[in-house]
Amino acid sequence: MKVSINEERCIGCGVCVQIDPDVFSLASSRGVAKVIRPEGNSLVSQAMTSCPVDAIIVEE
C-alpha cells in the first residue's frame, strides 16, 4: 500500500491526523495534510473515508 495526499484538494481540516497521526501530519507552512509514513497502516482506510474532500489516495 502507498498513501499520498492530493494537496490541491486538501483543505487542511486535520481529520486524517486525528484518526491516524502515525501516517499523517499537518504542514503548517502550507495549511494542508502531508503523509509522513507512505506505507500506511490499518487506520488509513478510516482516514480516507472520513476525508471531506477525498484528498487521500491509496494505491495497492
C-alpha positions as CSV (number, residue, x, y, z in Angstrom):
1,M,0.0,0.0,0.0
2,K,1.2,3.5,-0.8
3,V,-0.6,6.5,0.7
4,S,-0.5,10.0,-0.7
5,I,-2.4,13.3,-0.4
6,N,-3.8,15.4,-3.3
7,E,-2.6,18.7,-1.9
8,E,-4.8,20.7,-4.4
9,R,-7.9,19.1,-2.9
10,C,-6.8,19.1,0.8
11,I,-8.4,21.8,2.9
12,G,-6.3,21.1,6.0
13,C,-9.2,20.1,8.3
14,G,-6.9,17.6,10.1
15,V,-9.4,14.7,10.4
16,C,-6.8,12.4,8.9
17,V,-4.3,13.5,11.6
18,Q,-6.8,12.9,14.3
19,I,-7.6,9.4,13.1
20,D,-4.0,8.3,12.2
21,P,-1.2,10.6,13.5
22,D,1.4,7.9,12.7
23,V,0.7,8.3,8.9
24,F,-0.5,11.9,8.6
25,S,0.5,15.4,9.9
26,L,-0.4,18.9,9.1
27,A,2.2,21.0,7.2
28,S,1.7,24.3,8.9
29,S,3.6,26.2,6.3
30,R,1.1,25.2,3.6
31,G,-2.0,24.5,5.7
32,V,-2.5,21.1,4.2
33,A,-2.0,17.5,5.4
34,K,1.1,15.5,4.4
35,V,2.0,11.9,4.6
36,I,4.8,11.0,7.0
37,R,4.5,7.2,6.6
38,P,3.7,6.4,3.0
39,E,3.4,2.6,3.6
40,G,0.3,3.3,5.7
41,N,-1.3,1.1,8.3
42,S,-4.7,-0.3,9.3
43,L,-6.2,3.1,10.1
44,V,-5.6,4.6,6.6
45,S,-8.9,3.4,5.2
46,Q,-10.8,5.0,8.0
47,A,-9.0,8.3,7.4
48,M,-9.6,8.0,3.7
49,T,-13.4,7.6,4.1
50,S,-13.5,10.4,6.7
51,C,-11.8,13.0,4.5
52,P,-14.5,15.5,3.5
53,V,-12.8,16.3,0.1
54,D,-11.5,12.8,-0.8
55,A,-7.9,14.0,-0.8
56,I,-6.3,10.8,0.5
57,I,-5.1,8.4,-2.2
58,V,-4.3,4.8,-1.5
59,E,-2.5,2.6,-4.1
60,E,-2.4,-1.1,-3.5
